[in-house]
Amino acid sequence: MAGMLSGREALVLAITLWTALSINDVLMLPGGLPLIAPGWLSSILLALVLARILQHLQNQPKGIAIGLGILAVVLAGMGQAVLDIAVIMLAGPHVLPGGNSVPGFAIANTWEKALLQFRFSMIWNVIVFGFYVAALSLLNAQRRRLDAEMRALRYELNPHFLFNTLNSIAGLIEEGSAGRADRMVLSLSRFLQTTLSLNPLHDVPLAQEIALQRDYLEIERERFGERMAFDIRLPAELEAALVPNLILQPLIENAVKHGVGPSTRRVSIVLEARQEADRLVLSVENDLPPDQVDRKPAGMGIGLRNVTDRLQARFGKRWQFTSGPVNGGHYLAAISLPLRKA
């Protein structure tokens, strides 16, 4: 579910929290692990139940969600306290050396003492479960914010791409190339059907991402004809590498718009993927018109800013992006990401 931590993430958080809380008990109670282990395990199971309840409450009105959330935490604390006291009373005298006189761990031998221990245990467990739910809620809020940011950045590409492509179709119509314009419209329809069905929050195999860019380049080649050539270099071993969907789209668009568009000579675009240690490097290189060799072409800010914003939101500090003119009259844009495979 979008905006929510996965069950595995909730489990890792629960194990980390209750293991940290149990370390002190293990150190204070040599040989008392059989008493501590059941409570550790049941606390984690109850924490996962709370995580699932929190997931179902996210679409409820805020007041109802808070009320039911508090009730769930209290019930979990009570249930855990009952289990803790039952284990201590039934197994404690047989497991712990020293019986009732173990320092810091008195075993209740009367109902009055058991009730007193239950109260303390319930308060403690409600606090701990409440802390867990609060941490889960905070992490879920951060995840929802990040998901919303990723969706906004991803959908920002659609009008940007559509504007450029419709300009290409309009150019063909003005040139009287109705047949080529018709082919572009059909290609554009297929391309948009594919791209709009992609989940902005999911990564895709590199082979799929590059296949989409090949489709786009074929669309643009209908417009520019012999003025445009492209070369795609994708090693077979990198086809399963995972990348944010459409992360290459702004780079390809810029290569076409600022490389092919203003040039009167044949322009080559090279899209390449390669592995450098544990990194995946994606680069788009194109010829520059002679008057732009020593400067960055104007109007390239929106697409490149979108790329950097998406990389920042997705990878934090684990990415690099460079762009600019290079020797030989070319423009090079390169992305470096952690190499991950499906």
Disulfide bonds with the S-S distance in Angstrom:
none
